[in-house]
Amino acid sequence: MSIRTAAIGALALAGGCFSASAAAQEIILYDGPNFTGQQVRVTGQVNNLSAMRFNDRASSLRVVSGQWEVCQHDDFNGTCEVHSGDARSLGRMNNQITSLRPAGYGPGGPGITLYSGPNYTGRSVTLTETTPNLQSVGFNDMARSVRHNGRRNWRACQHADFGGACMEISGDIPSIGGGMAGEISSVEPDFGARPGRPGGGPDRPRSGVFLYDGPGFSGQRVDVTHDVANLEALGFNDRADSLIVARGEIWVICEDDHLGGRCQRVEGEIRDLGQLGLRNEVTSLRRIDDHWGGPGGPGYPGGYRPDVTGGVRGVDAVFFPRPEIRGYAVDRCLGGYGRRCDQETADAICRSAGLRRAEFYEVDRYSRARTWYLGENEACRGGQCEPIVNVLCTD
């Protein structure tokens, strides 16, 4: 073999190695579902797809090789997912991807293993990427213990597509608690807790509240993204010791169900709920910054008031001939199934106006108006939906 031939052979081998290395991480984004429409190939980190004129356009993707982290905002911020296979549709990430990069995961790398029995017994499945529905791996509502591998935290949620209550997984859990045992339907890396996140502080929710059963944001975590009338349903009643509220949000937490008993407005980080007199006392909570009114008057728990309209103010009294919330008549009950009705609802309406109690009220049992549960912050959709009327509030 001549020197020239050997040199060409060496270059060819080198070229082959280079091509294999490049192909090890490649992804194709499509602007239509089912791999249709315009496409763009990516082989490395992209901090902002605007540079490729493909920002917020991807509706499906093919992973040629490797694993890829795709994120909602530039520089890998916002909601992120990890993909190692093709996705005909992108669900919550449809027309949302702005940045992406090779995830660097591999078989046996960082991930979690779910077990169907406590203490790491029974059937198991190992996951290294975002899994929006555990039915896809035959493990829906089965996990009762989990082993954690790697530095990244994970998030496990009660419903598919990361709905319902969620919990943080940062280490091995021999027995899943918090009402989540046998309830987990989706899991994903917790991208709010990336290793080396600037500031090194605790994770912060993208929206909603993180509740922890230990002080200083320690122990088991449950994620709350919607109003909860009773944390018993999540297995977390009277367990919260600390909490973190998403930026820009304000919530109220209360010691009794349906926002009863002592309540406190909360925002930001609270390392010890004992400072508010509510350590291991929180039973219900609600977001109040967007759909509730401003600071409430005296006598209303926690200093907040629901946006109940229709009142006519007099001297030391307010009369609601037909109280409404968002165009709905206020239901006679605070919640479904006939829970906490009539006088308790009337008193809650009065407290919303800064007064203490209702001296008089009536129930319109013949009306077919749409009604709203004041205690659960949702519409009455079945059963006896009857509006409360003629509420007279005094101090």
TAVENUR-V367900 format. One record per residue. N is the residue number from 1. RES is the residue in one letter. SS is DSSP state (H for helix, E for strand, L for the rest). PHI is phi in whole degrees, 0 to 359 (* if undefined). D_FIRST is the distance of its C-alpha to the first C-alpha in whole Angstrom. Layout:
n & res & ss & phi & d_first
N & RES & SS & PHI & D_FIRST
N & RES & SS & PHI & D_FIRST
//
This chain:
n & res & ss & phi & d_first
1 & M & L & * & 0
2 & S & L & 284 & 4
3 & I & H & 298 & 7
4 & R & H & 297 & 8
5 & T & H & 296 & 6
6 & A & H & 298 & 7
7 & A & H & 295 & 10
8 & I & H & 298 & 11
9 & G & H & 298 & 10
10 & A & H & 296 & 12
11 & L & H & 296 & 15
12 & A & H & 298 & 15
13 & L & H & 297 & 16
14 & A & H & 298 & 18
15 & G & H & 297 & 20
16 & G & H & 297 & 20
17 & C & H & 296 & 22
18 & F & H & 297 & 24
19 & S & H & 296 & 25
20 & A & H & 296 & 26
21 & S & H & 295 & 28
22 & A & H & 295 & 30
23 & A & H & 289 & 31
24 & A & L & 298 & 32
25 & Q & L & 225 & 35
26 & E & E & 213 & 37
27 & I & E & 218 & 40
28 & I & E & 241 & 42
29 & L & E & 258 & 45
30 & Y & E & 239 & 48
31 & D & E & 270 & 51
32 & G & E & 232 & 52
33 & P & H & 291 & 53
34 & N & H & 58 & 51
35 & F & H & 62 & 47
36 & T & E & 245 & 49
37 & G & E & 84 & 50
38 & Q & E & 292 & 48
39 & Q & E & 227 & 45
40 & V & E & 218 & 43
41 & R & E & 262 & 40
42 & V & E & 232 & 39
43 & T & L & 236 & 36
44 & G & L & 202 & 38
45 & Q & L & 293 & 42
46 & V & E & 231 & 44
47 & N & L & 282 & 47
48 & N & L & 204 & 49
49 & L & H & 288 & 48
50 & S & H & 300 & 51
51 & A & H & 296 & 48
52 & M & H & 252 & 46
53 & R & L & 55 & 49
54 & F & L & 226 & 49
55 & N & L & 291 & 52
56 & D & L & 55 & 54
57 & R & L & 240 & 53
58 & A & L & 291 & 51
59 & S & L & 240 & 53
60 & S & E & 203 & 50
61 & L & E & 206 & 46
62 & R & E & 240 & 43
63 & V & E & 269 & 41
64 & V & E & 291 & 37
65 & S & E & 195 & 36
66 & G & L & 80 & 38
67 & Q & L & 233 & 41
68 & W & E & 230 & 43
69 & E & E & 260 & 46
70 & V & E & 244 & 49
71 & C & E & 231 & 52
72 & Q & L & 287 & 55
73 & H & L & 241 & 55
74 & D & H & 292 & 53
75 & D & H & 58 & 51
76 & F & H & 66 & 51
77 & N & L & 255 & 55
78 & G & L & 75 & 57
79 & T & L & 293 & 57
80 & C & E & 230 & 53
81 & E & E & 221 & 51
82 & V & E & 248 & 48
83 & H & E & 236 & 46
84 & S & L & 239 & 43
85 & G & L & 219 & 44
86 & D & L & 292 & 45
87 & A & E & 227 & 49
88 & R & L & 291 & 51
89 & S & L & 217 & 53
90 & L & L & 247 & 54
91 & G & H & 55 & 57
92 & R & H & 296 & 59
93 & M & H & 264 & 56
94 & N & L & 299 & 56
95 & N & L & 55 & 56
96 & Q & L & 233 & 56
97 & I & L & 281 & 52
98 & T & L & 242 & 52
99 & S & E & 223 & 49
100 & L & E & 202 & 46
101 & R & E & 197 & 43
102 & P & E & 301 & 41
103 & A & L & 280 & 43
104 & G & L & 78 & 41
105 & Y & L & 276 & 42
106 & G & L & 200 & 40
107 & P & L & 305 & 41
108 & G & L & 80 & 43
109 & G & L & 276 & 44
110 & P & L & 303 & 47
111 & G & E & 173 & 50
112 & I & E & 225 & 53
113 & T & E & 240 & 53
114 & L & E & 265 & 57
115 & Y & E & 238 & 59
116 & S & E & 280 & 62
117 & G & E & 239 & 64
118 & P & L & 290 & 65
119 & N & L & 58 & 63
120 & Y & L & 62 & 60
121 & T & E & 244 & 61
122 & G & E & 81 & 60
123 & R & E & 295 & 58
124 & S & E & 215 & 55
125 & V & E & 214 & 53
126 & T & E & 255 & 50
127 & L & E & 236 & 50
128 & T & L & 234 & 48
129 & E & L & 211 & 49
130 & T & L & 304 & 52
131 & T & E & 230 & 54
132 & P & L & 288 & 57
133 & N & L & 210 & 58
134 & L & H & 290 & 57
135 & Q & H & 298 & 58
136 & S & H & 294 & 55
137 & V & H & 243 & 54
138 & G & L & 66 & 57
139 & F & L & 224 & 58
140 & N & L & 289 & 61
141 & D & L & 55 & 64
142 & M & L & 239 & 63
143 & A & L & 291 & 62
144 & R & L & 232 & 64
145 & S & E & 204 & 62
146 & V & E & 209 & 59
147 & R & E & 251 & 56
148 & H & E & 247 & 54
149 & N & E & 228 & 51
150 & G & L & 105 & 49
151 & R & L & 271 & 51
152 & R & L & 284 & 52
153 & N & L & 285 & 56
154 & W & E & 235 & 56
155 & R & E & 236 & 59
156 & A & E & 242 & 61
157 & C & E & 236 & 63
158 & Q & E & 291 & 66
159 & H & E & 242 & 65
160 & A & H & 298 & 62
161 & D & H & 59 & 61
162 & F & H & 65 & 62
163 & G & E & 265 & 66
164 & G & E & 71 & 68
165 & A & E & 288 & 68
166 & C & E & 231 & 65
167 & M & E & 225 & 64
168 & E & E & 270 & 62
169 & I & E & 238 & 59
170 & S & L & 241 & 58
171 & G & L & 193 & 58
172 & D & L & 297 & 59
173 & I & E & 231 & 62
174 & P & L & 292 & 63
175 & S & L & 214 & 66
176 & I & L & 290 & 66
177 & G & L & 247 & 69
178 & G & L & 64 & 71
179 & G & L & 72 & 72
180 & M & L & 259 & 68
181 & A & L & 297 & 67
182 & G & L & 68 & 67
183 & E & L & 234 & 67
184 & I & L & 281 & 63
185 & S & L & 239 & 62
186 & S & E & 209 & 59
187 & V & E & 219 & 57
188 & E & E & 202 & 55
189 & P & E & 301 & 53
190 & D & L & 274 & 56
191 & F & H & 287 & 55
192 & G & H & 287 & 58
193 & A & H & 241 & 57
194 & R & L & 302 & 53
195 & P & L & 305 & 52
196 & G & L & 77 & 53
197 & R & L & 299 & 55
198 & P & L & 306 & 57
199 & G & L & 94 & 60
200 & G & L & 64 & 59
201 & G & L & 278 & 63
202 & P & L & 292 & 63
203 & D & L & 297 & 62
204 & R & L & 231 & 64
205 & P & L & 294 & 65
206 & R & L & 293 & 64
207 & S & L & 204 & 67
208 & G & L & 89 & 70
209 & V & E & 226 & 71
210 & F & E & 264 & 69
211 & L & E & 256 & 71
212 & Y & E & 242 & 70
213 & D & E & 269 & 72
214 & G & E & 229 & 72
215 & P & L & 291 & 73
216 & G & L & 64 & 71
217 & F & L & 63 & 69
218 & S & E & 247 & 68
219 & G & E & 80 & 68
220 & Q & E & 288 & 67
221 & R & E & 241 & 67
222 & V & E & 237 & 68
223 & D & E & 264 & 68
224 & V & E & 243 & 71
225 & T & L & 244 & 70
226 & H & L & 215 & 73
227 & D & L & 300 & 77
228 & V & E & 233 & 78
229 & A & L & 282 & 81
230 & N & L & 203 & 81
231 & L & H & 291 & 78
232 & E & H & 302 & 79
233 & A & H & 297 & 77
234 & L & H & 258 & 74
235 & G & L & 68 & 75
236 & F & L & 231 & 75
237 & N & L & 292 & 79
238 & D & L & 55 & 80
239 & R & L & 240 & 77
240 & A & L & 289 & 76
241 & D & L & 250 & 76
242 & S & E & 207 & 74
243 & L & E & 203 & 72
244 & I & E & 226 & 70
245 & V & E & 257 & 71
246 & A & L & 301 & 69
247 & R & L & 302 & 69
248 & G & L & 83 & 72
249 & E & L & 253 & 74
250 & I & L & 231 & 77
251 & W & E & 235 & 78
252 & V & E & 241 & 81
253 & I & E & 242 & 81
254 & C & E & 226 & 84
255 & E & E & 278 & 85
256 & D & E & 243 & 87
257 & D & H & 291 & 85
258 & H & H & 55 & 86
259 & L & H & 62 & 86
260 & G & E & 265 & 89
261 & G & E & 71 & 90
262 & R & E & 290 & 89
263 & C & E & 228 & 86
264 & Q & E & 218 & 84
265 & R & E & 284 & 82
266 & V & E & 223 & 79
267 & E & L & 204 & 76
268 & G & L & 71 & 73
269 & E & E & 249 & 72
270 & I & E & 234 & 75
271 & R & L & 287 & 74
272 & D & L & 214 & 77
273 & L & H & 291 & 79
274 & G & H & 298 & 82
275 & Q & H & 296 & 82
276 & L & H & 259 & 84
277 & G & L & 73 & 85
278 & L & L & 232 & 83
279 & R & L & 292 & 81
280 & N & L & 58 & 80
281 & E & L & 232 & 83
282 & V & L & 280 & 81
283 & T & L & 241 & 82
284 & S & E & 220 & 81
285 & L & E & 205 & 79
286 & R & E & 206 & 79
287 & R & E & 281 & 77
288 & I & L & 232 & 80
289 & D & L & 282 & 79
290 & D & L & 257 & 78
291 & H & L & 244 & 81
292 & W & E & 240 & 83
293 & G & E & 286 & 86
294 & G & E & 282 & 86
295 & P & E & 303 & 88
296 & G & L & 274 & 91
297 & G & L & 274 & 94
298 & P & L & 297 & 96
299 & G & L & 91 & 96
300 & Y & L & 261 & 93
301 & P & H & 306 & 90
302 & G & H & 80 & 87
303 & G & H & 73 & 89
304 & Y & E & 235 & 87
305 & R & E & 218 & 89
306 & P & E & 289 & 87
307 & D & L & 276 & 88
308 & V & L & 271 & 91
309 & T & E & 247 & 93
310 & G & E & 102 & 96
311 & G & E & 274 & 98
312 & V & E & 243 & 102
313 & R & E & 271 & 103
314 & G & L & 241 & 106
315 & V & L & 273 & 108
316 & D & L & 58 & 106
317 & A & E & 201 & 105
318 & V & E & 225 & 102
319 & F & E & 244 & 103
320 & F & E & 251 & 100
321 & P & E & 296 & 102
322 & R & E & 207 & 98
323 & P & E & 297 & 95
324 & E & E & 224 & 92
325 & I & E & 227 & 88
326 & R & L & 55 & 86
327 & G & L & 87 & 88
328 & Y & E & 265 & 89
329 & A & E & 290 & 92
330 & V & E & 286 & 92
331 & D & E & 290 & 92
332 & R & L & 294 & 95
333 & C & E & 249 & 92
334 & L & E & 286 & 90
335 & G & E & 210 & 87
336 & G & L & 290 & 87
337 & Y & L & 62 & 89
338 & G & L & 69 & 92
339 & R & E & 272 & 91
340 & R & E & 54 & 93
341 & C & E & 247 & 95
342 & D & L & 59 & 98
343 & Q & H & 300 & 99
344 & E & H & 295 & 96
345 & T & H & 293 & 95
346 & A & H & 299 & 98
347 & D & H & 297 & 97
348 & A & H & 295 & 94
349 & I & H & 298 & 95
350 & C & H & 294 & 97
351 & R & H & 296 & 95
352 & S & H & 295 & 93
353 & A & L & 265 & 96
354 & G & L & 87 & 96
355 & L & L & 249 & 99
356 & R & L & 270 & 100
357 & R & E & 204 & 101
358 & A & E & 262 & 102
359 & E & E & 276 & 106
360 & F & E & 204 & 106
361 & Y & E & 199 & 103
362 & E & E & 221 & 103
363 & V & E & 243 & 101
364 & D & E & 273 & 101
365 & R & L & 280 & 100
366 & Y & L & 249 & 101
367 & S & L & 280 & 98
368 & R & L & 250 & 95
369 & A & L & 292 & 93
370 & R & L & 291 & 89
371 & T & E & 236 & 90
372 & W & E & 233 & 87
373 & Y & E & 283 & 87
374 & L & L & 294 & 88
375 & G & L & 282 & 87
376 & E & L & 252 & 83
377 & N & L & 54 & 83
378 & E & E & 205 & 82
379 & A & E & 284 & 84
380 & C & L & 282 & 86
381 & R & L & 243 & 84
382 & G & L & 191 & 86
383 & G & L & 76 & 90
384 & Q & L & 269 & 93
385 & C & L & 261 & 92
386 & E & L & 238 & 95
387 & P & E & 283 & 95
388 & I & E & 266 & 98
389 & V & E & 222 & 100
390 & N & E & 52 & 103
391 & V & E & 271 & 102
392 & L & E & 253 & 104
393 & C & E & 253 & 102
394 & T & E & 226 & 105
395 & D & L & 259 & 104
//
